Amino acid sequence: MPRHEDKYISKLLFGFGAIIAAVMLLFFVGVERMQDNDDWYWWGMADAALFCTGIYFIASACIHKMKSDIVRKQKMRNIQKSSDVE
């Protein structure tokens, strides 16, 4: 089972990749496809979906980062408690 640290890094990379792809798609649609007035709705929906997916992955990565920090702090507390008892 992957650790929260590993999930943080992978989801952060997927999130930034999706946002970068959304921006590149927006530039592509703006430069190449603006001549077709009826076609841009579909490209806009695809771009919005890609951008929202990127935001979702980044938010999910932040949650995994917080979970990772909580697990690390709990381990440190347990180690400190066990050393204080002895």
C-alpha positions in Angstrom: 0.0 0.0 0.0 1.5 3.3 -1.0 2.3 5.8 1.7 0.7 9.2 1.9 4.1 10.8 1.0 4.1 8.8 -2.3 0.5 9.7 -3.0 1.3 13.4 -2.3 4.0 13.5 -4.9 2.2 11.6 -7.6 -1.1 13.5 -7.2 0.7 16.8 -7.1 2.5 15.9 -10.4 -0.7 14.8 -12.0 -2.5 17.9 -10.8 0.1 20.3 -12.2 0.3 18.3 -15.4 -3.5 18.5 -15.9 -3.4 22.3 -15.3 -0.5 22.8 -17.7 -2.3 20.7 -20.3 -5.5 22.7 -19.8 -3.6 26.0 -20.3 -1.9 24.5 -23.4 -5.3 23.4 -24.7 -6.7 26.8 -24.1 -3.9 28.4 -26.2 -4.4 25.7 -28.9 -8.1 26.5 -29.1 -7.4 30.2 -29.1 -4.9 30.1 -31.9 -6.1 27.2 -34.1 -9.8 26.8 -33.6 -11.2 30.3 -33.1 -12.2 30.5 -36.8 -14.9 27.9 -36.2 -17.5 29.7 -34.0 -19.6 26.6 -33.2 -16.6 24.4 -32.3 -15.3 26.3 -29.3 -18.0 25.2 -26.9 -16.8 21.6 -26.9 -13.2 22.7 -26.5 -14.2 25.0 -23.7 -15.9 22.2 -21.8 -12.9 19.8 -22.4 -10.6 22.5 -21.1 -12.8 23.2 -18.0 -12.9 19.5 -17.2 -9.2 19.2 -17.5 -8.6 22.3 -15.4 -11.0 21.1 -12.7 -9.4 17.6 -12.7 -6.0 19.3 -12.1 -7.4 21.3 -9.2 -9.0 18.1 -7.7 -5.6 16.3 -7.9 -3.8 19.2 -6.2 -6.4 19.4 -3.4 -6.2 15.7 -2.9 -2.4 16.0 -2.8 -2.6 18.6 -0.1 -4.9 16.3 2.0 -2.3 13.5 1.6 0.4 15.9 2.7 -1.5 16.7 5.8 -2.1 13.0 6.5 1.6 12.3 6.1 2.5 15.1 8.5 0.0 13.8 11.1 1.3 10.3 10.8 4.9 11.5 11.1 4.1 13.6 14.2 2.2 10.7 15.8 5.2 8.4 15.3 7.5 11.0 16.9 5.2 11.4 19.9 5.1 7.6 20.3 8.9 7.4 20.2 9.2 10.2 22.7 6.6 8.7 25.0 8.4 5.3 24.9 11.7 6.9 25.6 10.3 8.9 28.6 8.8 5.8 30.2 12.1 4.0 30.2 
